[in-house]
Amino acid sequence: MAKSSSNSKTKDSSSKLIFENPVLCAQFLRGYLDIPFLKEIQPEDIEDVSERYVHMFTEERNSDVVKKVHIKNDGTPFFLVSLIEHKAKVDYNVVMQVFRYMAFIWEDYEKEQERQHKGISRTKDFKYPPILSVVFYDGTEEWTAATSLHDRVLLSDVFGKCIPDYRCILMQLKDYSNAELMEKGDELSILMMINKLNRASDFKGIGEEVDAGYLKEATADTPGHVLDIMAQVIEALLLKINVPYEEAADFAGQVKERRMGELFSNFEAYDVQATRREAREEGRKEGKREAFNEDMAKFISALKELAIAREDIKIQLMKQYHLSAEEAEKLIAERE
C-alpha cells in the first residue's frame, strides 16, 4: 500500500489498539460479522498471535492483527485464525496481500505440527485450520476493490478450477448509521461512531444523534483496562481531525472517569486552524511562547505514544502549528 498520510497513520494505530484488545475484538467478531460460529465468542477465547507473523507486516500495514480464536462446537473444540486487515483507503491489491498472509499462516502451522509429530502433515486426517480474512475499512469513499481472488486473476472465468479462490469479508464502517451502532450497546460501538468523524464540526451531528443515557449504560460495567484503551483511541482519533490536544485529552479523561454521558455535551466546533494561528500570534505578542511550546510538546508526546513515525510527526506539527520544516525538526530533536 502506498505511504499513508500522518492522519492515516494515527487511524491505523487506533485500529491496532482496538483489535489487540480481547474484549473489543470479541465484540467485533460477535457483533459485526454474520458468522454463527462466532456468536458466543468471549475474550478468553481469543489469543493474539500477531507477533508470530510481525515480519510479514510492513510499516504501512502495521495495524493488521492475527488472532487464534478457540471455538467450542458441540463439545469438539477447534480454532480458526482471524486475520483482520485494516484499510483507511481503497487498496486494489488487498486480496493478494491477504492470500500471501494465508499461505504463510498455513505453512507456519504445518511446521509447528511437524515439530510436534514428525510426518503428520502427510497423513490422511491432517487438516489445516480455517482462516477468516476480514477487511475492516473505515474510509469515507465506497470500497471498489475486489474481495475475491478470482477477480484479481486474469482469465479466472476460463481457468477457474485450476486457480485457487477465496473471498475476504468486507466490513465498511460507513455502512453503519449511528442508530445501528447504538443497537450494539457495547464499548466498540462508541469507538466506531467516533471513528466515523472526519472533521471537528461533525461533533454537532453526533451530539444530536447519540443519547447520553446510551453512552453511560454502554460503559457502566467496562473494565478499567478497556476504558484505558478507549481513552487512547478516542484521543488519537480526535487528534486525527485536528482537535486541539487539550480538548482531546479532556475527552479521554471523561472516558477514564466514566463520565460518558457528558462526552459530546461541552464540545464546541470551531475553525481549528484559525484558532491555532490566533494562539500563535497572541503568544508572540504577549510573550506567552513558553505556554505555546508546552502545548506543542504535549502534542509531540501524544503522537509518539501512538508510535507515529518521526517524519509524520513533523508533517503534523507543520500543518497544525504553521511551522517551517526547520522549526518542526528542531522541536522534535529537542524532545528526543
Secondary structure, 3 states (H helix, E strand, C coil): CCCCCHHHHHHHHHHHHHHHCHHHHHHHHHHCCCCHHHCCCCHHHEEECHHHHHHHCCHHHCCCEEEEEEEEECCEEEEEEEEEEEECCCCCCHHHHHHHHHHHHHHHHHHHHHHHCCCHHHCCCCCCCCEEEEEEECCCCCCCCCCEHHHHCCCCCCCHHHCCCCECEEEEHHHCCHHHHHHHCCHHHHHHHHHCCCCCCHHHHHHHHCCHHHHHHHCCCCCHHHHHHHHHHHHHHHHHCCCCHHHHHHHHHHHHCCCHHHCCCCCCCCCHHHHHHHHHHHHHHHCCHHHHHHHHHHHHHHHHHCCCCHHHHHHHHHHHHCCCHHHHHHHHHHCC
